[in-house]
């Protein structure tokens, strides 16, 4: 997971601004899948656990500002499909 968060995750975030709607939809889906795989790791940690600098949860937390910035831009777009994908890709 460390390699994924160090190399793949930032690349996916940078591709959120893709022009082609189908590609953009696929990128969001892949990123949501990545987050779903991280969820069990985060849930298994006790609240007072000190995370190492290379822990996937810590790496994800460091990427939150970039994720929010990219997704916010996409939600402002006029494209219905992009907005729909962003809203329906919840992380239950």
SULFEN-V189912 format. One record per helix or strand. SS is the DSSP state (@ for helix, = for strand). FROM is the first residue (numbers start at 1). TO is the last residue. If there is no record, write none. Layout:
# SULFEN-V189912
SS&FROM&TO ; SS&FROM&TO
This chain:
# SULFEN-V189912
@&2&17 ; @&21&44 ; @&56&76 ; @&80&88
